[in-house]
Amino acid sequence: MADEEGAQPQAEVAAEQETEKKATAAYPIVRYTDVPEETKADIVDTITGAVERFGTDYDLAAKLIKEDMDRTYGPHWHAVVGESFGYEVTHQNNHIMYMFFLGNLGILVWKNC
């Protein structure tokens, strides 16, 4: 009987931790951007849609993001999707966004010529 009582709090703790993980992954967090406000929401929607569609296949997600950005905002866009990366890129003014989605998944999109 003591084992059942001891196991119950551990199960509650595990459930709370799972809830916290889901809460942090529920929305995108834009860390840096200089894109105009009128296009920011559309770019975030493009990125989140691609990541949700392809799950852990980051290469396909990046390819879809790049193709959609090229089609919508003109050529020469680049996209990086992954975990644990840093960046230093040359970009056009008003054409870069760095954000997190689903916890620790980083996404970087930028345009250069």
Buried (B, 14 or more C-beta within 10 A) or exposed (E): EEEEEEEEEEEEEEEEEEEEEEEEBEEBEBEEBEBEEEBBEBBBEBBBBBBEEBEEEBEBBBBBBBEBBBEEBEEBBBBBBBEEEEEEEEBEEEBBBBBBBBEEBBBBBBBEE
